[in-house]
Amino acid sequence: MKKLAIITIVLIAVTIASAFYFLKSNAPSSLLSETSPLVVMNLVPSGQLNITQGSVTRVNITLTSLNMNETTIPLGLVLQNYDNEPLDSSVTKEELFSSTFTINPILLKSNDTVTSILTLHAGDVTPSGKYTFLVELGNSQIHHLTGTTFDLAVAPSS
């Protein structure tokens, strides 16, 4: 009788483990990992942008929902590096550049795609060199994406 009880318990445990494995392996991939991005972000143009002191450039920022609920995503622009070195903390982005987004925040519905245009103006006295910016997405704990970076080369005006 004791052997039968042990065998029954083992069979139940194996059945439960098998059912869990089956459900997990057949679940949609978006449910398997909480850290998988729920938003795809593309910048156009991509790669390094070129600009002269005192001029303007534009970047299309396209966000695509990957089957998530409706969410509001605020956009931000963070100046991270100058000539591959962390920026001196005494200098702010606002002293060197001004920027605006055509849509901010972005209301992104399930399976939706929305584009906002970033307009970036280099000041007349912005030092020439390479700058690295982060286009930052607020609410990253919801959609699991912090943002993406791009480089901007500033040349002296002629």
Residue, then its C-alpha position, 0 to 999 in steps of 0.5 A: m500500500k505504501k509503494l502504491a502511494i509513492i508511485t501515485i505521488v511520483l506520477i502526479a508530480v511527473t504529470i504536473a511537470s510535463a503539463f507545465y513544460f508543454l504550456k511554457s514551450n507553446a506559449p507566445s514568445s512575448l509571454l516567455s520573457e518579461t525583458s523582451p522589448l515590446v516596442v521596436m524603435n527605428l531612427v532615419p537617417s541612421g548611423q552618424l549624422n553631420i551638421t555644421q555650427g548654427s544649423v539644423t538636422r532632423v531625425n524620424i523616430t518611429l516606434t512600433s508596438l509589438n502587440m502590447n496594450e495602449t501606452t503613452i511613451p514620453l520621448g527625451l533627448v540626452l547628450q551622453n558623450y563628446d568625442n567619445e568621452p563622457l560629457d563634462s557635467s558642467v555643460t548641459k545639452e541646452e547650452l550646445f543644442s536645442s531640440t523639439f519632437t513633433i509628437n511628444p509623448i507618443l500614444l502607441k496603440s496595440n500593433d500601431t506605428v507612430t513617427s515623431i520628428l526630432t529637430l536638433h539645432a546646433g548652436d553657433v558656438t557649439p564646439s566641433g566634434k562628435y556627439t553621442f545622443l540617446v533618444e530616451l523612452g520613458n516608461s521603459q519598465i512597461h515596454h522594456l526598451t530604454g531607447t537608442t543612440f545616434d552620433l552627430a558630427v558637428a563641423p565649423s560653419s564656413 
